[in-house]
Amino acid sequence: MPVVEVSHLGKTYGSGRATYEALGDVSFAVDRGELAAIVGPSGRRAQARPRC
């Protein structure tokens, strides 16, 4: 049984024609004893935490 489960998470910045999809339909589960990290290219707002 997962301790953390995320389904269909997405985050888009901007509006209209000036949008940037930072996350698109991300799903994952973390079981007890596992470690997880979210990484991305430098300069792509990887330090910003999505507000869910």
Biopython code that builds the backbone (N, CA, C, O; Angstrom):
import numpy as np
from Bio.PDB.StructureBuilder import StructureBuilder

atoms = [
    (1, "MET", "N", (0.846, -1.177, 0.000)),
    (1, "MET", "CA", (0.000, 0.000, 0.000)),
    (1, "MET", "C", (0.896, 1.248, 0.000)),
    (1, "MET", "O", (1.761, 1.372, 0.868)),
    (2, "PRO", "N", (0.710, 2.173, -0.952)),
    (2, "PRO", "CA", (1.532, 3.379, -1.033)),
    (2, "PRO", "C", (1.313, 4.311, 0.158)),
    (2, "PRO", "O", (0.206, 4.414, 0.687)),
    (3, "VAL", "N", (2.394, 4.992, 0.571)),
    (3, "VAL", "CA", (2.283, 6.015, 1.610)),
    (3, "VAL", "C", (1.909, 7.342, 0.964)),
    (3, "VAL", "O", (1.238, 8.174, 1.575)),
    (4, "VAL", "N", (2.346, 7.531, -0.270)),
    (4, "VAL", "CA", (2.003, 8.718, -1.063)),
    (4, "VAL", "C", (1.575, 8.246, -2.436)),
    (4, "VAL", "O", (2.242, 7.411, -3.047)),
    (5, "GLU", "N", (0.458, 8.778, -2.925)),
    (5, "GLU", "CA", (-0.007, 8.436, -4.260)),
    (5, "GLU", "C", (-0.494, 9.707, -4.940)),
    (5, "GLU", "O", (-1.304, 10.448, -4.384)),
    (6, "VAL", "N", (0.002, 9.953, -6.139)),
    (6, "VAL", "CA", (-0.365, 11.141, -6.914)),
    (6, "VAL", "C", (-0.924, 10.664, -8.243)),
    (6, "VAL", "O", (-0.335, 9.807, -8.901)),
    (7, "SER", "N", (-2.067, 11.223, -8.638)),
    (7, "SER", "CA", (-2.687, 10.823, -9.903)),
    (7, "SER", "C", (-3.036, 12.048, -10.734)),
    (7, "SER", "O", (-3.723, 12.953, -10.262)),
    (8, "HIS", "N", (-2.560, 12.072, -11.967)),
    (8, "HIS", "CA", (-2.911, 13.084, -12.959)),
    (8, "HIS", "C", (-2.612, 14.517, -12.506)),
    (8, "HIS", "O", (-3.432, 15.416, -12.691)),
    (9, "LEU", "N", (-1.443, 14.719, -11.918)),
    (9, "LEU", "CA", (-1.028, 16.044, -11.473)),
    (9, "LEU", "C", (-0.521, 16.846, -12.663)),
    (9, "LEU", "O", (0.207, 16.327, -13.509)),
    (10, "GLY", "N", (-0.911, 18.116, -12.722)),
    (10, "GLY", "CA", (-0.437, 18.995, -13.778)),
    (10, "GLY", "C", (-0.266, 20.407, -13.257)),
    (10, "GLY", "O", (-0.928, 20.808, -12.300)),
    (11, "LYS", "N", (0.622, 21.161, -13.886)),
    (11, "LYS", "CA", (0.826, 22.561, -13.512)),
    (11, "LYS", "C", (1.190, 23.341, -14.764)),
    (11, "LYS", "O", (2.125, 22.985, -15.480)),
    (12, "THR", "N", (0.437, 24.415, -15.023)),
    (12, "THR", "CA", (0.678, 25.285, -16.161)),
    (12, "THR", "C", (0.848, 26.704, -15.663)),
    (12, "THR", "O", (0.078, 27.166, -14.820)),
    (13, "TYR", "N", (1.854, 27.403, -16.177)),
    (13, "TYR", "CA", (2.097, 28.800, -15.825)),
    (13, "TYR", "C", (1.657, 29.688, -16.985)),
    (13, "TYR", "O", (1.721, 29.281, -18.145)),
    (14, "GLY", "N", (1.211, 30.901, -16.667)),
    (14, "GLY", "CA", (0.801, 31.848, -17.690)),
    (14, "GLY", "C", (-0.649, 31.649, -18.069)),
    (14, "GLY", "O", (-1.380, 30.894, -17.428)),
    (15, "SER", "N", (-1.060, 32.349, -19.137)),
    (15, "SER", "CA", (-2.426, 32.214, -19.618)),
    (15, "SER", "C", (-2.475, 32.556, -21.099)),
    (15, "SER", "O", (-1.568, 33.190, -21.638)),
    (16, "GLY", "N", (-3.544, 32.125, -21.741)),
    (16, "GLY", "CA", (-3.718, 32.397, -23.170)),
    (16, "GLY", "C", (-2.633, 31.746, -24.006)),
    (16, "GLY", "O", (-2.312, 30.570, -23.832)),
    (17, "ARG", "N", (-2.067, 32.538, -24.926)),
    (17, "ARG", "CA", (-1.037, 32.013, -25.826)),
    (17, "ARG", "C", (0.325, 31.906, -25.146)),
    (17, "ARG", "O", (1.224, 31.232, -25.650)),
    (18, "ALA", "N", (0.474, 32.570, -24.003)),
    (18, "ALA", "CA", (1.761, 32.569, -23.290)),
    (18, "ALA", "C", (1.729, 31.592, -22.117)),
    (18, "ALA", "O", (1.907, 31.995, -20.967)),
    (19, "THR", "N", (1.506, 30.319, -22.403)),
    (19, "THR", "CA", (1.458, 29.314, -21.338)),
    (19, "THR", "C", (2.663, 28.383, -21.439)),
    (19, "THR", "O", (3.207, 28.152, -22.519)),
    (20, "TYR", "N", (3.057, 27.866, -20.298)),
    (20, "TYR", "CA", (4.145, 26.890, -20.213)),
    (20, "TYR", "C", (3.684, 25.757, -19.312)),
    (20, "TYR", "O", (3.348, 25.984, -18.149)),
    (21, "GLU", "N", (3.665, 24.542, -19.836)),
    (21, "GLU", "CA", (3.248, 23.379, -19.062)),
    (21, "GLU", "C", (4.466, 22.821, -18.329)),
    (21, "GLU", "O", (5.330, 22.189, -18.938)),
    (22, "ALA", "N", (4.530, 23.057, -17.020)),
    (22, "ALA", "CA", (5.648, 22.577, -16.208)),
    (22, "ALA", "C", (5.507, 21.092, -15.901)),
    (22, "ALA", "O", (6.499, 20.363, -15.901)),
    (23, "LEU", "N", (4.296, 20.640, -15.641)),
    (23, "LEU", "CA", (4.000, 19.223, -15.401)),
    (23, "LEU", "C", (2.767, 18.860, -16.197)),
    (23, "LEU", "O", (1.807, 19.630, -16.243)),
    (24, "GLY", "N", (2.781, 17.714, -16.817)),
    (24, "GLY", "CA", (1.620, 17.284, -17.581)),
    (24, "GLY", "C", (1.243, 15.854, -17.262)),
    (24, "GLY", "O", (1.970, 14.925, -17.612)),
    (25, "ASP", "N", (0.119, 15.670, -16.607)),
    (25, "ASP", "CA", (-0.452, 14.351, -16.318)),
    (25, "ASP", "C", (0.560, 13.406, -15.660)),
    (25, "ASP", "O", (0.830, 12.321, -16.176)),
    (26, "VAL", "N", (1.107, 13.821, -14.535)),
    (26, "VAL", "CA", (2.094, 13.029, -13.798)),
    (26, "VAL", "C", (1.387, 12.173, -12.747)),
    (26, "VAL", "O", (0.579, 12.682, -11.971)),
    (27, "SER", "N", (1.684, 10.899, -12.722)),
    (27, "SER", "CA", (1.137, 9.978, -11.725)),
    (27, "SER", "C", (2.260, 9.108, -11.169)),
    (27, "SER", "O", (3.117, 8.641, -11.920)),
    (28, "PHE", "N", (2.257, 8.891, -9.857)),
    (28, "PHE", "CA", (3.244, 8.005, -9.248)),
    (28, "PHE", "C", (2.791, 7.613, -7.849)),
    (28, "PHE", "O", (1.883, 8.218, -7.278)),
    (29, "ALA", "N", (3.443, 6.586, -7.310)),
    (29, "ALA", "CA", (3.179, 6.123, -5.945)),
    (29, "ALA", "C", (4.521, 5.860, -5.268)),
    (29, "ALA", "O", (5.476, 5.419, -5.908)),
    (30, "VAL", "N", (4.580, 6.135, -3.971)),
    (30, "VAL", "CA", (5.784, 5.889, -3.181)),
    (30, "VAL", "C", (5.403, 4.956, -2.038)),
    (30, "VAL", "O", (4.543, 5.273, -1.217)),
    (31, "ASP", "N", (6.056, 3.805, -2.004)),
    (31, "ASP", "CA", (5.794, 2.831, -0.946)),
    (31, "ASP", "C", (6.686, 3.107, 0.264)),
    (31, "ASP", "O", (7.702, 3.791, 0.147)),
    (32, "ARG", "N", (6.310, 2.582, 1.405)),
    (32, "ARG", "CA", (7.104, 2.732, 2.630)),
    (32, "ARG", "C", (8.531, 2.257, 2.368)),
    (32, "ARG", "O", (8.748, 1.174, 1.824)),
    (33, "GLY", "N", (9.506, 3.088, 2.767)),
    (33, "GLY", "CA", (10.910, 2.749, 2.588)),
    (33, "GLY", "C", (11.518, 3.230, 1.283)),
    (33, "GLY", "O", (12.737, 3.175, 1.119)),
    (34, "GLU", "N", (10.695, 3.703, 0.347)),
    (34, "GLU", "CA", (11.205, 4.221, -0.926)),
    (34, "GLU", "C", (11.459, 5.724, -0.818)),
    (34, "GLU", "O", (10.849, 6.410, 0.003)),
    (35, "LEU", "N", (12.360, 6.220, -1.649)),
    (35, "LEU", "CA", (12.634, 7.645, -1.755)),
    (35, "LEU", "C", (12.201, 8.117, -3.127)),
    (35, "LEU", "O", (12.280, 7.365, -4.099)),
    (36, "ALA", "N", (11.743, 9.361, -3.214)),
    (36, "ALA", "CA", (11.332, 9.924, -4.500)),
    (36, "ALA", "C", (11.836, 11.351, -4.607)),
    (36, "ALA", "O", (11.902, 12.067, -3.608)),
    (37, "ALA", "N", (12.192, 11.766, -5.814)),
    (37, "ALA", "CA", (12.643, 13.133, -6.070)),
    (37, "ALA", "C", (12.081, 13.589, -7.411)),
    (37, "ALA", "O", (11.921, 12.790, -8.334)),
    (38, "ILE", "N", (11.787, 14.866, -7.507)),
    (38, "ILE", "CA", (11.343, 15.455, -8.766)),
    (38, "ILE", "C", (12.489, 16.329, -9.266)),
    (38, "ILE", "O", (12.912, 17.259, -8.581)),
    (39, "VAL", "N", (12.982, 16.027, -10.453)),
    (39, "VAL", "CA", (14.100, 16.773, -11.020)),
    (39, "VAL", "C", (13.734, 17.244, -12.426)),
    (39, "VAL", "O", (12.870, 16.669, -13.087)),
    (40, "GLY", "N", (14.398, 18.281, -12.856)),
    (40, "GLY", "CA", (14.153, 18.803, -14.194)),
    (40, "GLY", "C", (15.320, 19.652, -14.646)),
    (40, "GLY", "O", (16.268, 19.864, -13.890)),
    (41, "PRO", "N", (15.257, 20.141, -15.878)),
    (41, "PRO", "CA", (16.335, 20.960, -16.410)),
    (41, "PRO", "C", (16.531, 22.235, -15.587)),
    (41, "PRO", "O", (15.567, 22.804, -15.077)),
    (42, "SER", "N", (17.759, 22.671, -15.463)),
    (42, "SER", "CA", (18.077, 23.900, -14.748)),
    (42, "SER", "C", (17.386, 25.085, -15.424)),
    (42, "SER", "O", (17.331, 25.168, -16.651)),
    (43, "GLY", "N", (16.865, 25.992, -14.610)),
    (43, "GLY", "CA", (16.230, 27.182, -15.159)),
    (43, "GLY", "C", (14.777, 27.004, -15.532)),
    (43, "GLY", "O", (14.165, 27.922, -16.079)),
    (44, "ARG", "N", (14.224, 25.877, -15.258)),
    (44, "ARG", "CA", (12.822, 25.614, -15.603)),
    (44, "ARG", "C", (11.912, 25.663, -14.386)),
    (44, "ARG", "O", (10.929, 24.925, -14.320)),
    (45, "ARG", "N", (12.224, 26.519, -13.427)),
    (45, "ARG", "CA", (11.426, 26.687, -12.217)),
    (45, "ARG", "C", (11.282, 25.386, -11.441)),
    (45, "ARG", "O", (10.257, 25.164, -10.796)),
    (46, "ALA", "N", (12.286, 24.528, -11.492)),
    (46, "ALA", "CA", (12.237, 23.241, -10.798)),
    (46, "ALA", "C", (12.108, 23.428, -9.291)),
    (46, "ALA", "O", (11.642, 22.529, -8.592)),
    (47, "GLN", "N", (12.523, 24.599, -8.783)),
    (47, "GLN", "CA", (12.430, 24.841, -7.347)),
    (47, "GLN", "C", (11.010, 25.207, -6.915)),
    (47, "GLN", "O", (10.716, 25.178, -5.720)),
    (48, "ALA", "N", (10.136, 25.545, -7.833)),
    (48, "ALA", "CA", (8.757, 25.930, -7.488)),
    (48, "ALA", "C", (7.932, 24.673, -7.194)),
    (48, "ALA", "O", (7.907, 23.735, -7.990)),
    (49, "ARG", "N", (7.269, 24.670, -6.058)),
    (49, "ARG", "CA", (6.417, 23.547, -5.693)),
    (49, "ARG", "C", (5.015, 23.777, -6.227)),
    (49, "ARG", "O", (4.454, 24.854, -6.026)),
    (50, "PRO", "N", (4.430, 22.786, -6.908)),
    (50, "PRO", "CA", (3.061, 22.947, -7.402)),
    (50, "PRO", "C", (2.076, 23.086, -6.247)),
    (50, "PRO", "O", (2.196, 22.381, -5.245)),
    (51, "ARG", "N", (1.138, 23.954, -6.372)),
    (51, "ARG", "CA", (0.071, 24.090, -5.372)),
    (51, "ARG", "C", (-1.096, 23.237, -5.823)),
    (51, "ARG", "O", (-1.680, 23.474, -6.880)),
    (52, "CYS", "N", (-1.431, 22.248, -5.022)),
    (52, "CYS", "CA", (-2.485, 21.311, -5.404)),
    (52, "CYS", "C", (-3.734, 21.557, -4.596)),
    (52, "CYS", "O", (-4.734, 20.862, -4.779)),
]
sb = StructureBuilder()
sb.init_structure("model")
sb.init_model(0)
sb.init_chain("A")
sb.init_seg("    ")
for serial, (resi, resn, name, xyz) in enumerate(atoms, 1):
    if name == "N":
        sb.init_residue(resn, " ", resi, " ")
    sb.init_atom(name, np.array(xyz, "f"), 0.0, 1.0, " ", f" {name:<3s}", serial, name[0])
structure = sb.get_structure()
